[in-house]
Amino acid sequence: MAAKLSVLIPVFNEEENLPECLASVQGLADEILVVDSFSTDKTVAIAEAAGARVLQHEYVNSAAQKNWSIPQCAHDWVFIIDADERMTPELRDEIKALLARPEGPDRDGYFMVRRNYFLGGEVRHSGWASNDVQRLFRREKGRYAEREVHADVEVQGSSGRLKGKLDHITLPPTIAGLNRYFQRFNRYTTQAAERYYREGRKAYPWNFVLHPAWEFFRVYFVRLGILDGIPGLTIAAVSSFTRFVRYLKLYALIRSNKPRHQAYDAGTTTAREIDGVKDAHRSDDSQAARAEPVRP
């Protein structure tokens, strides 16, 4: 009997990305679980129309959201995919064959190559070339590293590798895509600054000059972003500005004298608050109607 799979998709205001993501996993998942952070657009309606099970849970950061979501999955195997990612047909068929084996998968987790697309083309340099991600794993074995930004899943057990690719549409060549990209930029720099503050870092003058300058040089020249054309130049410039904004927000936190929190998922600004949609929070009754008990 084939092992059953839950596909987990964390979302917040992803009405543009979600349909293609959902289409890419159709025919594979025994369950599609969409964990929504109280979206204000058509995200929930799109997920429900596709037959997904929808839960709503406050988003603090990516790792905390996924660590809450993993135990909610109904099946022993979990595949995590973000709304701006697409499972290629080759990867979908490979996972289906793996789960159908009489003896089941022989590893506790599986890595695959993720290809990154930016402004309409695949990024082959800039430090953004294809990277390995572990997204398929046994539910009881996987947990994300406790950090605010760019955490990876850690599997307690053996890991294998799949040949199929996962595509990451980081930034489509549209104004709407740019708006969403800089919205994420704002969230990530705020959360990174709050992590710096929690760790007791300082904001010195050279942090505002040397760190951004080195980041641009590293991405554009050392990592050959210059060969990626306008996308490579954009990645280098945004990466440099990211460093500057992180320290600017850290400086603001230091001047505010806010108390430092010890936990990565406590005391941080939520995504909705950063996006300025705090009033969009559903009532407690509405949230309870969509949420289910956490598995022990």
N, C-alpha and C positions, 0 to 999 in steps of 0.2 A: 504494500500500500504506500502510495506516494506521501512523503512528508508534506504537511500543509504550511502555507506561507502567509504571513501578514505583511503587507506593504504599508509602511508608516510614512505619512507626508505631513510635516509641520508647516502651517501656513499662517499668514497674516496679510490681508488685502492682496491676494494673488489671483484675481479674476483674469488677468491677462495671461499668466503663465500656467495656471492649473489645468486647463483643458488638455493641452499637449502632454503634460506630465502624466495625467490620468490615462490618456490614450496609450502612452508608451508601456504601461504596466497591465493593460487589459489582457485577459487570457492567461495571466500568470498567477495573480494573487487569489488566494482563497478568501482573503479579507483585505479591503483597503480601509485603513484607519486614517482619517484626516483629523489632526489636532489643531484647532483654530484658536488664535489669540484674540477673539472678539473682533473679527473683521467688520468693517463698515461698508464694504462693497458687496459684490455678488458671490464671493468665494464660497460661502456655506451652501448657497443654493446650487452652485455648479457641482460641488462635491456630492451633495445628496442626490442630484439628478443622475449622477454617474453610478449610484448605488453604494457609495462609500458610507461607512459609519463615521459620524462626526461627534467629537468631543470638544468642549471649549475649556481652555485653561489659560490663566494669565501667563504671559511671556515675560520672563526676566532676562534670560539670556539663552543662547542656543543649547548649551550643555544641560542646563537645568530643565529646559522644556523637554528635551529628548529623554533625559533620565526619568522624568515623570511619565512620559508617554510609553516607553518600552514595556513596562509591566502591564499596561492596558491592552496590549496586543493579545488576540485570542489564541494564536498558534505558536508552536514551539520555535519556528524559524521566522526571522524578521529581516526585511530589507528596508533600509531607510533611504528615502530619496527626497530631495528638496524640490519645491515647485519649479525652480528654474533649471532643473536637471531632466534629462531624457534617457530612458533605458533604450539602448539600441536593440534591434531585433535579434542580433547575434547574442547579446548578453541575456536577453529574455529566454531564448531557446536553450542556452547553456544552463541557466538556473533551473529551468523546467526539467531538463534531462537529469540534472544533478539530484533534484528532489524526488524524481521518479525511480531512482535506483532502488532495487529490492533491499539492499543493506543500508540505504540512506546515505547522506553526505558523510565523508570520512574525516572531516575537520569540524572545528567549532566555529570557525569564521573564515571568510574569504575576501581577499583583496581583489581589486580590479583597477584598470587604468581609467582615469577620468581625463577627458579632453576638454580644454577650456576654450570657449568662444567669446570674443569681445568685439563689439561693433561690426558684427557680421562675418568675421573670419576666425579661423583657429589660430590661437596664439602659440607659436613654436619656440619663442625665446622669452626674454623679459623675466625669467624666473617663474613664468606661468606655463611652461611646457607641461605636457601630460604628467599627472601625478597619481600616485597610488592611494586609494582610499579603501577602507574596510567597511562594507555596508551590509553584507549578508552574514548573519550570525545566529547562533542559538539564543533565544530570548533570555534565558537564565545566565548566559555567559557574558553578555555584552553590556557595557556601561561607558558613558562618555567621561573623558577626563574633566575634572572640576576646574574649568576656567571659563571666563566670560566670552571670549571670542576665539573662533577657529579651533575649537576642541575636536579631537578625533576619538572615535570609539575604541575602547580597549577591551579585548576579548581574553577572558581567563581560560586559556586552553590552546589548542593547536590551530594554526591558520594555514590556509591554502591560497591558491591564486586562480582566478578565472581569466579566460582569454578575451571575452567580450568587453566592450567599452561602454562607459557611462559618459554622456555628453553634458557639459555644464554651460548653459547659455548665460554667462555672467552679465553681459550687457548687449541687448539687441540694438540695432542701429535705428532707434526711434526716439523721439522726444519723451514719450511716456516711459521708455526704458531708462533713459537718462535720469528722469525724475525719480524713479524707483531706486536706481543705483545710488544717487546722492542721499536719498532717504536712509538707505542702509549705511552709507558712509557716516551719516550723522549718528545713527545708533551705535555703530561699532566704535567710533572715536570716543563717544561718551562712556561706553562700557569699558573700553581700554583705559581711559583716564581714571575711572573709578577703581579699576584694578590697581593701577599705579599708586593711587592714593591709599588704598587698603594695604599695599605693600610698604608704604612709608617712603616712596620715592620723592625726590625734590625736582623742582623746575628751575634749572640754572640757565643763564643767558645762552651758553653754548648749545644747549639742547634745542633752542629755536633756530640755530644757524647750522651747526655742524651735522646734526642728525639728519635734517631734511636734505642738505647738500650731498652728504654721502649716500643717502638712499637713492637720490636721482642718478648719481654717477654709477652706483652699483647696478641699478636696474637697466639703465639705458646703455651703458658701455660694457661693464663687466659681464652682465648677463645678456648682452647683445639685443636689448630691446630696440636698438636702432634698426635692426633687420626686420622688425615687425611693423614698420611704417608708422602711420598716424596712431593706430592702436598702441604700438609700443611706446610712442612719445606720451600718449595719454596715460598709460599705466605708470610710467616713470614719474610724470608730473603729479598724478593723484597719490601715488605712494609717498612721494616727498611731502606733499601737503598734509597727508595723513599724519606723518610724524609731527609736523608743526602743530596741527590741531589737537592731537593727543596731549601735548605738553601745555598748550594754551588752556585746555579744559582742566588739566591737572593743576595749573597755576590758579585757576578760578576756584577750584575745590580747596586748595590750601588757604587761600584768602578768606574763604567762607567759614573756616574753622568747624566744619561739620565733623561729627564723631566718626572715627574709622570703624568699619565693620570687619569682622573676622572671617565670615563665610563668603564664598564666591557668589552665592545665590541669595544673599540677604542685604538689604539696604541699598540695592542698586536701583537706578531709574528704569521703569518698565518701558518696553518698546512703544506702547500707546502714549505714555507720557512724553517720550522724546518726540514722537510724531505729532503731538498736540491734539490727540483725540481722546483725552482722558474721559470725557463725558460719554464716550461710546460704550463704556462698560455695561454689560447686561446686568439685570437685577440678579440677586442671589437665587431667586426662584427659577429664573431662566437658566442660569448656569447649572443649577442642580438637575434641571430637567435633561440637560445634555450630558452631564458627567456621570460616570459610573465608578463604583468603588475600585480603589487601587488594589491590584493583586498582592497578596502577602508575599 
